[in-house]
Amino acid sequence: MSQSSITGQIRKIALEILENSPQGVRYSVLSREIQKRGTFNKNTISGATWDLDATFPERIYKPDRGIFRLLRFKDNILLQPDARKNKVNKIEKNESIREDAFYKPFADWLVNELEECTSAIGLGGNIFRDKWGTPDVVGIRESKRSDIVPFPTEIITANQN
């Protein structure tokens, strides 16, 4: 891992965060912490961190979907992955948010947090000429080449209610 590259810098910060988090760190929390520590682009952070367990299999594993943890903390059964600590941002009464602003974050959440999809995109609106006929997010779930027993490819659609 080259420390001079941006990807190398991001991964180094990710490892530092994991060193200080024996219970593990959720993917979204890790991304936010890395963004706080540098002036990195969100997409660059995502590209450098989404597969940390595959990049560093000798150091990092996933105890649960969407959570990264150092292998040296694996044997400590008293430490469980962090509970989902959601911070709710208050919205002013007069402030309105368009529904389509949620499509991409929702697709990213399905891929990175829940790991229910291997790939997902936000559609929404009336792309299929019918507002109620267009799903907000369309995703696909495929088995990896490394899977011993491959499963059938699944097409996933999701709407927020």
C-alpha positions as CSV (number, residue, x, y, z in Angstrom):
1,M,0.0,0.0,0.0
2,S,1.5,3.2,-1.1
3,Q,1.1,5.9,1.5
4,S,1.7,8.7,-1.0
5,S,-1.4,7.9,-3.1
6,I,-4.8,9.3,-2.0
7,T,-6.2,5.7,-1.7
8,G,-3.2,4.8,0.5
9,Q,-3.8,7.8,2.7
10,I,-7.5,7.0,3.1
11,R,-6.7,3.3,3.9
12,K,-4.1,4.4,6.5
13,I,-6.7,6.6,8.2
14,A,-9.2,3.8,8.1
15,L,-6.7,1.4,9.8
16,E,-6.0,4.1,12.5
17,I,-9.8,4.4,13.1
18,L,-10.2,0.6,13.4
19,E,-7.2,0.4,15.8
20,N,-9.1,2.7,18.2
21,S,-12.4,0.8,17.7
22,P,-12.2,-2.7,19.2
23,Q,-16.0,-3.2,18.7
24,G,-15.7,-2.5,15.0
25,V,-16.9,0.4,12.8
26,R,-19.9,0.5,10.5
27,Y,-19.1,1.5,6.9
28,S,-21.0,4.8,7.0
29,V,-19.4,5.8,10.3
30,L,-15.9,5.0,8.9
31,S,-16.6,7.1,5.8
32,R,-17.7,10.1,7.9
33,E,-14.7,9.8,10.2
34,I,-12.3,9.7,7.2
35,Q,-14.0,12.7,5.7
36,K,-13.5,14.6,8.9
37,R,-9.8,13.9,9.0
38,G,-9.0,15.0,5.5
39,T,-10.3,16.8,2.4
40,F,-11.1,13.7,0.4
41,N,-13.8,13.3,-2.1
42,K,-16.7,11.1,-0.9
43,N,-16.5,8.8,-3.9
44,T,-12.7,8.4,-3.4
45,I,-13.3,7.4,0.2
46,S,-16.0,4.9,-0.9
47,G,-13.7,3.4,-3.6
48,A,-10.8,3.0,-1.1
49,T,-12.8,1.5,1.8
50,W,-15.7,-0.6,0.5
51,D,-13.6,-3.7,0.3
52,L,-11.1,-3.3,3.2
53,D,-11.7,-6.9,4.3
54,A,-10.7,-8.1,0.9
55,T,-7.8,-5.7,0.6
56,F,-6.4,-6.6,4.1
57,P,-7.6,-10.1,4.8
58,E,-4.8,-10.6,7.2
59,R,-5.9,-7.6,9.3
60,I,-9.6,-6.9,8.8
61,Y,-12.8,-9.0,8.8
62,K,-16.5,-8.3,8.8
63,P,-18.2,-9.7,11.9
64,D,-21.6,-8.6,10.5
65,R,-22.8,-7.0,7.3
66,G,-21.4,-3.5,6.8
67,I,-19.1,-3.6,9.8
68,F,-15.3,-3.6,9.7
69,R,-13.2,-4.9,12.6
70,L,-9.6,-5.8,13.1
71,L,-8.8,-9.5,13.4
72,R,-6.9,-9.0,16.6
73,F,-10.2,-8.1,18.3
74,K,-12.0,-11.2,16.9
75,D,-11.5,-13.4,20.0
76,N,-12.9,-10.9,22.5
77,I,-16.5,-12.0,22.6
78,L,-17.4,-9.2,25.1
79,L,-17.0,-6.6,22.4
80,Q,-19.9,-6.6,20.0
81,P,-20.3,-4.5,16.9
82,D,-21.5,-1.0,17.7
83,A,-25.2,-0.4,17.9
84,R,-26.6,1.7,15.2
85,K,-26.3,5.2,16.5
86,N,-28.4,7.3,14.3
87,K,-28.3,11.0,14.5
88,V,-31.4,12.7,13.2
89,N,-30.8,16.0,11.5
90,K,-33.7,18.4,12.2
91,I,-35.2,20.0,9.2
92,E,-36.7,23.5,9.3
93,K,-40.4,23.5,8.8
94,N,-40.1,25.7,5.7
95,E,-37.3,23.7,4.2
96,S,-38.3,21.1,1.7
97,I,-36.3,18.2,0.4
98,R,-37.0,16.7,-3.0
99,E,-37.7,13.0,-3.0
100,D,-35.1,12.2,-5.7
101,A,-32.4,13.5,-3.3
102,F,-32.8,10.2,-1.4
103,Y,-32.5,7.7,-4.4
104,K,-28.7,7.6,-4.6
105,P,-28.1,7.5,-0.8
106,F,-30.7,4.7,-0.5
107,A,-29.0,2.7,-3.3
108,D,-25.6,3.2,-1.6
109,W,-27.1,2.1,1.7
110,L,-28.4,-1.1,0.2
111,V,-25.0,-1.9,-1.3
112,N,-22.6,-0.7,1.5
113,E,-24.5,-0.9,4.7
114,L,-27.0,-3.8,4.3
115,E,-25.0,-5.6,1.6
116,E,-28.3,-6.8,0.1
117,C,-27.2,-5.7,-3.4
118,T,-23.9,-6.0,-5.2
119,S,-24.8,-3.1,-7.3
120,A,-27.7,-0.6,-7.2
121,I,-28.9,2.6,-8.9
122,G,-31.5,5.2,-8.1
123,L,-34.3,5.6,-10.7
124,G,-37.5,7.0,-9.2
125,G,-39.6,9.7,-10.8
126,N,-41.5,8.7,-13.9
127,I,-38.8,7.1,-16.0
128,F,-41.2,4.3,-17.0
129,R,-43.8,6.9,-17.9
130,D,-45.8,6.1,-14.8
131,K,-44.8,7.6,-11.4
132,W,-46.2,4.6,-9.6
133,G,-44.7,2.1,-12.0
134,T,-41.1,3.2,-11.4
135,P,-39.2,1.8,-8.4
136,D,-37.0,4.3,-6.5
137,V,-34.0,1.9,-6.6
138,V,-33.1,-1.1,-8.7
139,G,-30.4,-3.4,-7.6
140,I,-28.8,-6.7,-8.5
141,R,-27.4,-9.3,-6.1
142,E,-24.9,-11.8,-7.7
143,S,-22.7,-14.4,-6.2
144,K,-19.0,-13.7,-6.2
145,R,-16.6,-15.8,-8.2
146,S,-15.0,-16.9,-4.9
147,D,-18.3,-18.3,-3.6
148,I,-18.1,-22.1,-3.3
149,V,-21.8,-22.5,-4.0
150,P,-23.1,-19.9,-6.4
151,F,-26.7,-18.7,-6.0
152,P,-29.0,-17.4,-8.7
153,T,-28.8,-13.7,-9.6
154,E,-31.5,-11.6,-8.0
155,I,-33.1,-8.4,-9.2
156,I,-34.1,-6.2,-6.3
157,T,-36.4,-3.2,-6.5
158,A,-37.1,-0.9,-3.6
159,N,-39.4,2.0,-2.8
160,Q,-39.4,4.3,0.2
161,N,-42.7,4.7,2.0
